[in-house]
Amino acid sequence: MEQVLWQTQFPLLSPPRRGKVRDVYDLGEQLLIVATDRVSAFDVVLPTAIPDKGRVLTQLSLFWFREMEGIIENHLVETDVEKYPAPLEQYRNQLRGRSMIVKKAKTVPAECVVRGYLAGSGWKDYRETGNICGVTLAPNLVESARLPEPIFTPSTKAEVGHDTNMCFADLRTFVGQSLAEQLRDVSIGIFEKASGVAEGRGILIADTKFEFGIIDGKLKVIDEMLTPDSSRFWSAKEYKPGSSQESYDKQIIRDYLNGLDWDKTYPGPELPPEIVEKARARYLEILKILTGKGLE
């Protein structure tokens, strides 16, 4: 049976901080992060959940955290619900496969975006200015073109609404020279290794974003990593530069919503069952392609 979790309710714990998808509980020295099945579009959390979405996001993140341990450490403490602290014992069924206990971190206040292809807001900026976040690109590139090398295009980290792109000089001013360079180098290193893994399985990573935090004085990757909610995945077999590509993400949902008479403000419309099932299938498909496994 499909599992659906729109939000969590754990009375024995302090009230959570709810993001667009994740509910975060303070356990004292650690945090409990639960990926729900909520889905957002155009910065609005929709009233309809996508079954198993949170489990897909969690299991993909865990897969990539393990893959990248040689590049950077992460914030994970425990993911086996059978080993969770006693106050969480009665919630194991809700938490299984979609949660992680992590170390608290001082969050770096920037989204670390890496782009390997010209798409999304990067394509829009390039058409208008010829560059992305201060990175000048060759003229006459087409939509979805592969860039000669990945570029680092950071942005602000907005609690609500859209993030705002910034150039590397802005990031240096924001976090300091040394940390800015570390963020850039680590982000590109992760992207290049992940791209090699994904391309070996028929997937192109057009772009992605990472979040980092400082734990015990060291930079570590936090939150999620290389999921359909944070990345743009394309089929290598179907890739054709010169137009937009079909993505393994919320594109099915966005396309449906764009056909409605909706002003892109809260509250969002309910999704019909056929759109929910198509979106769910898309999430499950990218999980199976990248990890070689279905839901655990």
C-alpha positions as CSV (number, residue, x, y, z in Angstrom):
1,M,0.0,0.0,0.0
2,E,1.3,3.5,-0.8
3,Q,2.4,5.4,2.2
4,V,1.3,9.1,2.4
5,L,2.6,11.6,5.0
6,W,1.6,15.2,4.5
7,Q,3.0,16.3,7.9
8,T,4.2,14.7,11.2
9,Q,2.6,14.9,14.6
10,F,4.8,13.7,17.4
11,P,3.3,14.9,20.7
12,L,6.2,13.8,22.8
13,L,8.6,16.1,20.9
14,S,8.8,19.8,20.8
15,P,6.8,21.4,17.9
16,P,8.7,21.1,14.6
17,R,10.1,23.6,12.2
18,R,8.3,22.9,9.0
19,G,9.9,23.6,5.7
20,K,8.3,23.1,2.3
21,V,9.0,19.3,2.5
22,R,10.8,18.5,5.7
23,D,9.7,18.6,9.3
24,V,12.7,19.2,11.7
25,Y,12.6,18.3,15.4
26,D,15.1,19.5,18.0
27,L,16.3,16.6,20.0
28,G,18.8,18.6,22.1
29,E,22.2,18.1,20.7
30,Q,20.9,16.6,17.5
31,L,18.0,17.1,15.1
32,L,15.4,14.7,13.7
33,I,14.7,15.5,10.0
34,V,11.6,13.9,8.5
35,A,11.0,14.1,4.7
36,T,7.2,14.2,4.2
37,D,5.4,13.7,0.9
38,R,4.5,17.4,0.6
39,V,5.2,18.9,-2.8
40,S,5.6,22.6,-3.6
41,A,5.3,24.3,-7.0
42,F,5.9,28.0,-7.7
43,D,6.9,28.4,-4.0
44,V,3.5,27.2,-2.8
45,V,3.1,24.0,-0.8
46,L,0.2,22.1,-2.5
47,P,-2.6,20.5,-0.5
48,T,-2.0,17.1,-2.3
49,A,0.9,14.9,-1.3
50,I,2.9,12.6,-3.6
51,P,3.0,9.1,-2.0
52,D,6.5,7.9,-1.1
53,K,8.1,11.1,-2.2
54,G,9.8,11.7,1.1
55,R,11.1,8.2,1.2
56,V,12.6,8.6,-2.3
57,L,14.3,11.9,-1.3
58,T,15.7,10.4,1.9
59,Q,17.1,7.3,0.2
60,L,18.6,9.2,-2.7
61,S,20.3,11.6,-0.2
62,L,21.7,8.7,1.8
63,F,23.0,7.0,-1.4
64,W,24.8,10.2,-2.4
65,F,26.1,11.0,1.1
66,R,27.8,7.6,1.0
67,E,29.2,8.1,-2.5
68,M,30.7,11.5,-1.5
69,E,32.3,10.6,1.8
70,G,35.8,10.7,0.1
71,I,35.1,14.4,-0.8
72,I,33.2,15.7,2.2
73,E,31.7,14.5,5.4
74,N,28.0,14.9,6.1
75,H,25.8,15.5,9.2
76,L,24.4,12.0,9.5
77,V,24.3,10.3,12.9
78,E,21.7,7.5,12.5
79,T,19.1,6.4,9.9
80,D,18.0,3.1,11.4
81,V,14.8,3.7,13.2
82,E,15.4,0.6,15.4
83,K,18.4,2.5,16.9
84,Y,16.6,5.8,17.5
85,P,16.2,7.2,21.0
86,A,13.4,5.9,23.2
87,P,11.1,8.9,22.8
88,L,10.9,8.1,19.1
89,E,10.1,4.4,19.5
90,Q,6.4,4.7,19.1
91,Y,6.8,6.7,15.9
92,R,9.0,4.2,14.1
93,N,6.5,3.2,11.4
94,Q,6.1,6.9,10.4
95,L,9.8,7.5,10.5
96,R,11.0,4.4,8.7
97,G,12.8,5.1,5.4
98,R,12.1,8.9,5.4
99,S,14.0,10.2,8.4
100,M,17.5,10.8,9.7
101,I,19.0,11.9,13.0
102,V,21.8,14.5,12.3
103,K,24.2,16.7,14.1
104,K,23.3,20.3,14.6
105,A,25.3,22.6,12.3
106,K,25.8,26.3,11.9
107,T,24.2,26.6,8.4
108,V,26.2,28.4,5.7
109,P,23.7,31.1,4.6
110,A,24.0,30.4,0.8
111,E,22.7,27.9,-1.7
112,C,25.7,26.4,-3.5
113,V,24.5,25.8,-7.1
114,V,26.5,24.0,-9.8
115,R,25.5,24.0,-13.4
116,G,26.7,21.7,-16.1
117,Y,24.1,22.6,-18.7
118,L,22.3,25.8,-19.7
119,A,18.8,25.5,-18.3
120,G,16.2,27.1,-16.0
121,S,17.1,30.4,-14.5
122,G,20.6,30.1,-15.9
123,W,19.3,30.0,-19.4
124,K,17.1,33.0,-18.7
125,D,20.1,35.0,-17.3
126,Y,22.3,34.0,-20.2
127,R,19.8,35.2,-22.8
128,E,19.5,38.5,-21.1
129,T,23.2,39.2,-20.1
130,G,25.5,36.6,-21.7
131,N,26.5,35.4,-18.3
132,I,25.3,33.6,-15.2
133,C,26.1,35.0,-11.7
134,G,29.0,36.9,-13.1
135,V,30.4,33.9,-15.1
136,T,30.8,35.0,-18.7
137,L,29.9,32.3,-21.2
138,A,30.6,31.8,-24.9
139,P,28.2,33.6,-27.3
140,N,25.4,31.9,-29.3
141,L,24.9,28.9,-26.9
142,V,21.5,27.2,-27.2
143,E,19.1,26.2,-24.5
144,S,20.3,23.0,-22.7
145,A,23.8,23.3,-24.1
146,R,26.5,21.4,-22.2
147,L,28.9,23.9,-20.7
148,P,32.7,23.3,-21.3
149,E,33.1,22.8,-17.6
150,P,30.7,23.1,-14.6
151,I,30.2,26.6,-13.2
152,F,29.6,27.6,-9.6
153,T,26.6,30.0,-9.3
154,P,25.7,30.6,-5.7
155,S,22.5,32.2,-4.4
156,T,21.0,33.5,-1.2
157,K,19.1,31.1,1.0
158,A,15.6,32.5,1.3
159,E,13.3,31.2,4.0
160,V,10.3,32.1,1.9
161,G,10.0,33.0,-1.8
162,H,12.8,32.8,-4.4
163,D,16.5,32.6,-3.7
164,T,18.5,35.4,-5.4
165,N,21.5,34.7,-7.5
166,M,24.8,36.3,-6.6
167,C,28.3,36.3,-8.1
168,F,31.3,34.8,-6.5
169,A,32.6,38.2,-5.3
170,D,29.3,38.6,-3.4
171,L,29.7,35.2,-1.8
172,R,33.3,36.2,-0.7
173,T,31.9,39.3,1.0
174,F,29.1,37.2,2.5
175,V,31.1,34.4,4.1
176,G,34.8,35.3,3.6
177,Q,37.4,34.4,1.0
178,S,38.5,31.1,2.5
179,L,35.1,29.6,3.0
180,A,33.8,30.9,-0.4
181,E,36.7,29.1,-2.1
182,Q,36.1,25.9,-0.1
183,L,32.3,26.0,-1.0
184,R,33.1,26.4,-4.6
185,D,35.7,23.7,-4.9
186,V,33.8,21.1,-2.8
187,S,30.5,21.8,-4.7
188,I,32.2,21.4,-8.1
189,G,34.0,18.3,-6.9
190,I,30.8,16.7,-5.8
191,F,29.1,17.6,-9.0
192,E,31.8,16.2,-11.2
193,K,31.9,12.9,-9.3
194,A,28.1,12.6,-9.2
195,S,27.9,13.4,-13.0
196,G,30.3,10.5,-13.7
197,V,28.2,8.1,-11.6
198,A,24.9,9.3,-13.2
199,E,26.1,9.3,-16.8
200,G,27.2,5.7,-16.3
201,R,23.6,5.0,-15.6
202,G,22.1,7.0,-18.5
203,I,21.4,10.2,-16.6
204,L,22.7,13.8,-17.1
205,I,22.8,16.1,-14.1
206,A,22.0,19.5,-15.6
207,D,22.3,21.4,-12.3
208,T,22.0,20.9,-8.6
209,K,22.3,22.8,-5.3
210,F,23.9,21.9,-2.1
211,E,23.6,23.2,1.5
212,F,26.6,23.2,3.9
213,G,27.1,23.7,7.6
214,I,29.9,24.0,10.1
215,I,30.1,21.2,12.6
216,D,33.0,21.1,15.1
217,G,34.8,23.7,13.0
218,K,34.6,21.6,9.8
219,L,32.6,22.2,6.7
220,K,30.0,19.4,6.1
221,V,27.2,18.8,3.6
222,I,23.8,18.9,5.2
223,D,20.0,18.6,4.4
224,E,19.7,16.7,1.1
225,M,21.9,15.8,-1.8
226,L,21.3,15.3,-5.5
227,T,17.5,14.5,-5.3
228,P,14.8,15.5,-7.8
229,D,13.9,18.3,-5.5
230,S,17.4,19.8,-5.6
231,S,18.6,18.8,-9.0
232,R,17.6,18.7,-12.7
233,F,18.0,15.1,-14.0
234,W,17.8,14.4,-17.8
235,S,17.8,11.2,-19.8
236,A,21.1,11.0,-21.7
237,K,19.4,8.9,-24.4
238,E,16.7,11.6,-24.9
239,Y,19.0,14.6,-24.6
240,K,18.7,17.1,-27.5
241,P,20.3,20.5,-27.1
242,G,18.3,23.5,-28.5
243,S,15.2,23.2,-26.4
244,S,14.0,22.4,-22.9
245,Q,14.4,18.7,-21.7
246,E,12.0,16.5,-19.9
247,S,13.2,16.2,-16.3
248,Y,12.9,13.6,-13.5
249,D,11.4,16.1,-11.1
250,K,8.1,18.0,-10.5
251,Q,7.8,18.9,-14.2
252,I,4.6,16.8,-14.6
253,I,3.0,18.8,-11.7
254,R,4.2,22.2,-13.0
255,D,2.9,21.5,-16.5
256,Y,-0.5,20.6,-15.1
257,L,-0.6,23.7,-12.9
258,N,0.4,25.9,-15.8
259,G,-2.7,24.8,-17.6
260,L,-5.0,25.9,-14.8
261,D,-6.5,29.3,-14.1
262,W,-4.4,29.7,-10.9
263,D,-2.5,32.8,-9.9
264,K,0.4,30.9,-8.3
265,T,-0.4,32.1,-4.8
266,Y,-1.6,30.2,-1.7
267,P,-3.7,28.1,-1.5
268,G,-2.7,25.9,-4.3
269,P,-5.1,23.6,-6.1
270,E,-5.6,19.9,-5.4
271,L,-3.9,17.5,-7.8
272,P,-6.0,14.9,-9.6
273,P,-5.1,11.2,-9.0
274,E,-3.6,10.7,-12.5
275,I,-1.1,13.5,-12.0
276,V,-0.2,12.3,-8.5
277,E,0.5,8.8,-9.8
278,K,2.5,10.0,-12.8
279,A,4.6,12.2,-10.5
280,R,5.1,9.3,-8.0
281,A,6.2,7.0,-10.8
282,R,8.8,9.6,-12.0
283,Y,10.3,9.9,-8.5
284,L,10.5,6.1,-8.1
285,E,12.0,5.8,-11.6
286,I,14.9,8.1,-10.9
287,L,15.6,6.3,-7.6
288,K,15.8,3.0,-9.3
289,I,18.0,4.3,-12.1
290,L,20.5,6.0,-9.9
291,T,20.8,3.5,-7.0
292,G,19.8,0.3,-8.8
293,K,17.2,-0.3,-6.0
294,G,13.6,0.4,-5.4
295,L,12.2,1.7,-2.1
296,E,13.7,-0.1,0.9
